[in-house]
Amino acid sequence: MKLLLAYSFANLTSAIHSGLSGSMGNETLVLITEMVITGICLLGFLVILSFFLGYMERKVAAFMQIRLGPNRVGPKGSLQIVADTVKLLFKEGLTPDASDKFLFNLAPFIVVVTSMLVMAPMAFAKGFQIWDLNIGILYVSSISSMGVIGILMAGWSSNNKYSLLGAMRSGAQIVSYELSIGLSLISIVILTGSLRISDIVMSQQNGWWLFKGHIPVIISFIIFIIASTAEINRAPFDLAEAESELTAGFHTEYSGMKFAMFLLSEYINLFVVSAIAATIFLGGWMPFHIGSWEGFNHIMDYIPSSLWFFGKTFFIIFVIMWFRWTFPRLRVDQLLNLEWKYLLPISMVNILLVTLIAIMGWHF
Amino acid sequence: MSALIEEDYITEEGEFVINIGPQHPSTHGVLHIKAWLDGETIKKVQPHLGYIHRSIEKMSESLSYRNFIFVTSRMDYISAHINNEACALAVEKGLQIEAPPRAQVIRILMAELTRLASHQLWWGATGLDLGAITPFFHAFREREAIITIMENTCGARLTQNYMVPGGVMYDLHPDFQKETKAIVKQVKEKLGEYEDLLTGNVIFEQRTKGVGYISKEDAISYGCSGPTARASGVSCDVRKWFPYDGYDKVVFDEVLDTGGDCYARYMVRMREMVQCCDIIDQLIDNIPEGDFQAKTKNVIKLPKGEFYQRVETARGELGVYLVSDGAASPYRIKYRSPNFSNLSALEHMAVGGKIGDLVAIMATLDLVIPDIDR
């Protein structure tokens, strides 16, 4: 445990806090300053993250499609996405004449802001968390479902039939899959007995829930991955965009930076759901521990906690990208069938099993 | 005229019209489909044609019998060889000559390679239309190799002008046999990979099974041909029923299915690729020696009369109806293009389905738009 503490970021943050309090004195002022610093850091982190995810997606796609991917700008094409962003920044952001201009311009920001808000309770490393609120899981699931408002807004205000169809599909899809996500998150809340993210991570100190919770937790992990892929509108559930059917779905009319906002939010959402899956089921920043193997556990503790968190998260991101580049797209009625006829009943039964395990104390 | 406009624009409560195309990712060209929708459900579909009409038939009337053949490369540009072959055969019929055995075998080889390349493009595009992007790149790996053989043989990759009245334009190049054997071997190996990637996929089966059904009777009455009709159980392979260029000497199966849906059309084409490989395997080592072109006059003049020749392209039956008045260029030419007839069945298949189904149906009909308009 001592080794673990050595890597804690709590020391750093508390040092900053005491430094600021010493120079300012006023508690409110200190809090506001800290919020601004955190916000700027988060923005920077998200931009770098989405650059990296964009690069990763292209390289993963290229790997699956027997081609090279970006390889001209920067070393191994790593700056291609920067070049693309610069291009999008200089492009004219068209607003169609017949659109509802206020909503049309507001929609991309709602989508991005909601995906950024979800980052708040994420535990990136030991002691490195923006806001460890006591209803962490509830907060995540409620905020993440707000993104659909932005998508519906974009689809409706574009005054384009393709956009409207895309937005309506997206609405039906996210509202349905929200249920499965909620139920699979609840299964871990039942086992842990807390909604707080840090509690959930700490409860996995002697083994991740995926391994501790028997088959029901594995089922809810699989359901979570499927449902969250649908929630973030990625293939095979990318019906809201459905390039071959609806040209570009809800963002058909968007161009320039407003279009890039949707892209940005897609990548942030991808990271967020993977991070949640990593935190809830794979122990977040908690190293891989096996029961009472002291020696093994000590070696695992040498790996920094942030590396554990990002390793797990990027593994899940890779799996979701893998889906995208190998599966065809579902049809809209089949998508809803999958949720209401299969995933939801299975999750409900699963919840009962998990509750039974929790009550009887059968988990490790 | 007013009745037409009313029918076009006035719709029921809650219904709306969406124009799919002429510029849309899944129409593979400039096809314009007007769809009446109730939510996602299709109530009516109306293809609008003419965006890529180049009056090939009219142009041919002022071209010589040697030249008009090459305009047809621009009709069904994905099976240009077979289009050219049909025209060359029609002219040969008028001249009452036959291509020498070597030319015939070369023609079959090139036609089957074209069919293989065409089906590969179709396979990739079907994946693309159904939302799977990866198959396209895998299909293009093999297609690219075949296209390279075409390039080495006749100098062009897409609009090959290789078939001439009386045979083929040049002899094969020395490496042809080696290259073709290699690509056939590769295709046979990779077909298993194709099946793994798309055929057995649960989502793919859900998207195609029972979608876009057309019965045997309907397929006949709409004039469907090629894989589209054969998937409904209509035996219509021109190569079997009206053999040309020595197809009667080649052993191959006519691929038939009774499903009538998108999945059946998919499976028919997949199995046809195997048949193509078999045909090439039979002939590649047995190319007879001799002339590659029969002797014809410099200026070809057909006797007065009407000549009709049909061939099996990758998409179905292509008919060339040629009327001659004895001059050096045709009096009238009419093409019976497979895509035009297959497209006519679109509404029958799509009504009652979803937008996603419409895309799947268009993909498995394997439409090539320049062939519809000509």
Interface residues (C-beta under 8 A of the other chain):
Chain A: A61 M64 Q65 I66 R67 K161 Y162 L165 R169 A235 P236 D238 A242 E243 S244 E245 L246 T247 W325 T326 F327 P328 R329 L330 R331 V332 D333 Q334
Chain B: F16 I18 H24 P25 S26 E40 G127 L128 D129 L130 G131 A132 I133 T134 F136 F137 H138 R141 L197 L198 N201 I203 F204 Q206 R207 K354 I355 G356 D357 V359
